[in-house]
């Protein structure tokens, strides 16, 4: 009986120790500058983003993005001394003043000078030839249940036998979605046009990293997985396959290693990851990020879900769409681009695909 009494008192003590924190506040212990930029062989204006790290605040979502570095002087230099100037298009975002493409075999570096006098540079990086992407296709896999159906994706890189190659792959999916039109107004009022077909682009921040160690000169498959059958609309998979230097590959590999830490005994110790950028006139100034230079092959694959179905499969998918309210029948709209409940809504059209 005494033991039960002591246990009850101990539990009561634990409950009474609970304290609610209402004055939550953080302090930024770093003044690091984070930079990301790209230089490749595509015909397009090149872009650079510059931010300072900032304190985390649960009441201000913009703090996750950091503080933009404004009015900086940004330029890219090639190995011959030619300068590519940039201009600021929005706070912290800079774009090359001319539309051009990088030259394979040429070396490039990024230079940034901030308004408070910091001089930041990357190392010179060589623009490698764009890799060859082959067998980029899909195959429909039928099943009894719609949840088990899918489109198996296939793609591979045709590796060059004579070189040591490192690949950095970005994937972006564009998913077409449909909305439901409202009831038309009673006559004689005109019926507004109704746009029901738009695109969304779910966020994907995890790259695919591959190299040709032990498989030099062979086709290297990409692990792209399966696209779900959720509707009858189109689904577009975009791949940007970069051939990069070993140093850039190692930077992204360290990022992925740290992201996948699971708390195991033999996991790597978390540490600040430094890229190919540094401050030349103030060595102790912390600079994060990377200037990515590489040849890129950018392609899109359109998965035609509608034409892939048999009549029986089509009926199953239609029932699945109606039962799960995929088209948001309770939120009727005249224009799908105004569907704020759709994450990453792009509107009626896809971004332009730059020519390789």
N, C-alpha and C positions, 0 to 999 in steps of 0.2 A: 504493500500500500504506500509506503514511504517513497519507494522508487517511482511509482506513478505520479505522486505529488511533485517530486523534484523535476520529473520530465515535463509536467504541465507548466511549471513555473519557468523552466528554461525556454519552452516554446513561446510563452507569453513575453519573455524578455526579447526574443528574436523579433517578434512582431512589433514590439514597441520601439525597436531601433530603426525602423524604416523612416527615412527623411526625404521629403520631396524637394528637389532643386528647382527653384523658380528663377534664379538670377544667372541662367546659363550664359557663359561668356568664354571666348577663346582669344588667345593672343598669337599673332603670327610671328613665329621665331625665325622666319627666313625671308630674305629680300631677293630671292632668286628670280631670274628672268627665264621664261619658258618660250622657246621659239620652235616653230615647225615650218619647213618650206620644202618645195620639190622642184627639181629640174630634170626634165626628161625629153624624149624625142618627139612628143606630140605637138602638133601645131595649135598652140593655145597661149593665152596669157598665163604666166606663172604667178603663184600666190605664196605669200608668207604671212604667218600669224604670230604676233608677239604679245605676251602677257606677263604680268608680274604675279607671283603667288600672293594669295590674300588669306585672311582668317576665315575659318569655316563659321557660318552662321545658319542655324536652323530656320531663321526667319527671313533670310534673303537668299533665294535660289541662285541669283546671279553670282554669288561669291564662289560657286563651284567652278565658274569659268575664269576666275582671276580678274585682275585689273588690266585693261588694255593699255599697251604702251603706245602713246599717240605721238605724232609729229616726228617720228624717227626718220633718219636717212637710211634707206635700204637699197642695196644694189647687189648684183651678181657679177663676178669677174671670171673671165675664162683664162686659160693658160697663156693666151697671147696678149693679155692685158686689156681686152675689149670689155667695156662696162655696159651692163644691162640695168638701167635705172628703174626704180619702182615708185609708185605714188600710193598714198593712203586712200582707199576707197570707202572705208568705214573705220570706226574706232578699233585700232589694233590690227586691222587687215590691210595688207599691201599687195599691189598687183603690178606686174611689169607694164610699162607704158606702151610697149609694142607687142604684137602677136608674132611669135617666132617659135622655132623648134630647136632643141639642143642638138649638137653635132656629135655623133658617135666617135669615140676616141679622144674627144676634147675633155679637158679637166675644168671643173668649175668650183668656185667657193662663194659663200654668202658673207656679206659685210653689212653690219648694222651699227649705226651711231645714234645713240639716244640723245634727247635734249639735255640730259644732265652729264653728257660727255663720255659715257661708256662706249668703248670701241670693241665690238664683238665680231668675231670671225669664225668661220668653219675651216676645217682642213680642206685642201683640194681633193675632190673626188672625181674619178674618171667615169664618163658616161659610157656604159657598156652597151653592146648591141641588144636590141629587144629580143627576148626569147620567143621561140615558136610554140604556140599553143595548138594542140591537135586533139581530135576526137571529142570536141566540145559538143555534147549531145545529151539527150535524155531518153528514158525508156519507161513506159507506164507499167506499173506493177498492180494488177487487179487483186481484189480480195472480197470476202463476203461482206465485211463491214467497211464503211467509208473511212473510219478512223484508221484502218489498217492499209488502205490504199496509198499509193504514192508514185512519184516520178523520180526514178533513180538517175542521178546526175553522173556524167562521166566527162573527164577531161584529163589531159596529160601534157607535160612539157617535154619537147624533143631536145634533149640535152646535147651540148656540143662536146665531142669526145676529147678535143685537144686543149681544153681549158678547165680550170677549177672554178665551178660556178655556184653562186648563191642566189636564191630566189625568195622574193618577198611578194606575197599575193594578197591583194585586197578584194573582198567580195562585197557587193551591194545588191540586194534583192529589191525589185520594184513589183509590187503586187497591185493588180487592178481590183478595185472594189466597186460595188453597186449600191446605190441608195434607192429609196422609194419616194416617188413623187406624191405631193399632197393632192387632195381632191380638188378638181378645178372649180373656180368660182362660178356662181350661177350666172347665166346669160342675163343681160347682154355684155357683161364684163369680159374683156379679152383674157384668154388663157396664157399665162406667162410661159416662156420656154422652160423646159425641164431638162437639166443635165444630170444624168444618173451614173455616169461612168468616169471614175477618177483613179488616181494612182497614189499609193503610199510607199514610203521607203523606210522600213524598220531599221533602227540603228544597229550597226555591227562594228565593233571596235577591235575585234580579235583577228589578226592577220594569220595567214598560213605561211609557215617558214619551211623551206626545203633546201637541200644542197645535194650535190652529186657524189658525195663520199661513198665509195664502194660500188656505185652504180654509174660511173662516168660513161657518157655516151649512149646511155639507154633512155627509154621513155620513162619519165617520172610521173606516176599518177597523182592526181590531186584528190584529197578526201573531201568531197563536196556533199556527201550524204544524200538525203531524199527530201524532195519538196512534197508537202502535204496536199491532199485533195480536200479542199475546203469550199470550193465554189467552182463555177464553170468559166470564170474569167481568166485572162492571161496572167502569167507570172514570168517576169523577166529576171534572169540572173546575169549580173555584170561582173566580169573578172578583170582586174588590172594586175598583170603578171610582170613584175619588175626583175631585172637582172642587176644585182647590186654588188658592192664591194664586201669583202669579208668583215670590215669594221662596222658597216651599217647593218649587216646581217646579225653580227654579235650584239649590237645594241638592242635590236628587236628581240633577239633570243633571250637576253637578260630580262627584258620586260615581261616576256611570257613566262619565264622561269619563276619570277617573283609573283606574277599574278596567280600562278597555279600552286603556290605554297599552301600545303594543307595542315601544317602544324606537326608534321612527323619528325621523328628523331633525327633523320638524315636529310631533312630539307635544308636548302641554303638559307643563310641568315639574311633577312631583308636589309637592303642598303640603297642609298641614293644612286641612281643610274645616270652616268654621264655620257653624253653623246659626242659628236664631233665639233662642238661649239665651245668657245672659251672667250673670256674677256682679256684683251691684250694689254690694256693700260691699267687694269686693276685685277690682278690675278686671283685675288681672294673673292671676287664677285662670282657668285654661283650662277651658272648658266645651264639650264636644262633643255632637253629636246634634241632635235636632229635636223640636219639639212640633207634630205634624201636625193641622191643623184643616181639615176639608173635608166636604162632603156626599158620601155614598157610596151607590152602588147595588151591593148584594151579591147575586149569583145563582149557582146551581149548574146544571150541565148533566150529566145522566146518560147516558153512552154505553153502550147495551145491545149489547154485542159479540155475545152469543149469538144474538139475533134478527136480526142483520144478515147472518148467513152463509147461503149456500145449502148444500145437502147436501154438494156436492163440497168447498166451502171449509171447511165444518165438519170434514170428514175430514182435510184438510190441517192444520188448526190442532190437532186432537187428536194427530196424529202428531208435530207440532212440539213440543207440550207434553210428550209422553212421551219423545221423543228427547232433549230438552234438560233433562229432569228439573225442569220449572218448579215442580212441586208438592212438591219435596224429599222424594221417597219414601224416601230413606235416613234421614231424621230424622222418624220418626213420632211424633205427639203426640195426646193426648186433647183438648187445647184449644189452638187456634191462637194465642191471645193470649200464650201462653208461648213462642212461637217467637222466641227471642233472636237467631237468625240473620237475621231480617227487619229491615231498617233502618226506624226510625220506625213501629214497629208500634203501631197505635191500639187494637187489640182488636176487639170485635164490632160496635161502632157508630161512626157518624161524630159529630163535634162538632155541637152544635145550631146551626142557621142562624138568626141574628137576623133578625127581620122588618124589612123596609124601611119 
